[in-house]
Amino acid sequence: MKQISELLTLLDLERLEVNLFRGESRTVGSARVFGGQVLAQSLAAAVQTVPEDRHVHSLHGYFVLPGDLDLPIVFEVDRIRDGGSFTTRAVKAIQNGMAIFHLTASFQLSQQGFDHQTEAPDVLGPDELVSYEGMAKQFGDQLPENIRRMLSIERPLEFRPVEFHNPFSREKYAPQRNVWFRTKGKMADDRPTHALVLAYASDYNLLTTALLPHGRAADYRNLQMASLDHAMWFHRPFRADEWLLYSMDSPSTSGARGFTRGNIFDQEGKLVASVVQEGLLREKK
């Protein structure tokens, strides 16, 4: 479909030099570059400098400055280490001569070892749920304007939330949510590309989980929100074009910062990735 092809084009960076790449931006409804985009593009730059037999197993990133949607982003890769089993890269995303994002990523040869995982939550499957687009059609003009605008944006991913949070209520909910997601359209059998798409998707729905206990389940007006850092671990192979369950919670919010984390499972219950993020959360004066 059009949306997933546009995302894959966005993640296909132009090589300027051996360790320099350039990418463009696409809005997801906010006035600045979506954090998941610059995260995935930074990982895409690193991938292009790593041997094909090594796959990303972890990444850590810091969001330094808001990105300008109208300017290209230059990605500078530092080839920190090429070891026997692991390869390490650092990436700096630059606009106007200044770093807007820093990423460190580690890649590993496929190796066998001990294996265990936490259990996937027992929730409704995606076939029993309504997508965000379906919710927009179902509630139509009844929704607040900001929520209606968010739901109406065309995205390369389909989301189906397990829990329903009343957008008209200031009810306080437990800081937990589960959302099924997959790409809109099939992807080729290319493991690194599926990892890039998962990194992109991992920034959706996460930070707002920290708002659930504060009566802001869907009302983000007069709030200043921004991702501060983002860490991710890839545990097992997966496909981003098949349903994945993002199970999120927020153990703490304090000091105008929300701390959130998530586990991502496939439909068989295999834990494929884990995510941790802290973000700015404060009311505008």
GIRA-V371746 format. One record per residue. NEAR is the number of other ideal C-beta (glycine too) atoms within 8 Angstrom. Layout:
BEGIN
near
NEAR
NEAR
END
This chain:
BEGIN
near
6
5
12
13
9
10
12
11
7
12
14
6
12
6
7
7
5
3
8
11
13
10
13
6
14
9
7
8
6
6
3
8
12
12
11
12
13
15
17
13
15
15
16
15
13
15
11
10
9
10
5
4
5
10
10
13
8
10
14
10
13
8
13
7
8
7
14
10
10
4
9
7
16
11
17
9
14
9
8
7
7
4
7
3
6
11
12
11
15
11
16
11
16
12
13
6
4
7
9
14
14
11
15
12
15
12
13
11
7
5
6
2
4
3
4
3
7
5
5
11
7
3
8
5
9
8
4
5
11
6
9
10
8
8
10
12
7
7
8
7
4
5
11
9
6
9
11
11
9
8
11
6
8
3
9
10
11
11
12
12
12
10
8
4
10
8
11
5
7
6
8
7
10
5
11
11
12
13
13
15
12
12
13
10
10
4
14
4
4
7
8
9
11
13
13
13
16
15
13
13
12
16
12
11
10
13
11
9
15
13
12
16
9
7
7
10
12
9
10
9
5
4
11
8
9
9
11
10
10
15
11
12
9
12
8
7
4
13
7
12
10
9
10
15
14
16
12
14
11
15
6
5
11
4
3
5
11
13
12
15
12
13
12
15
12
12
9
4
8
10
13
13
13
11
14
11
15
9
13
11
13
7
6
6
2
END
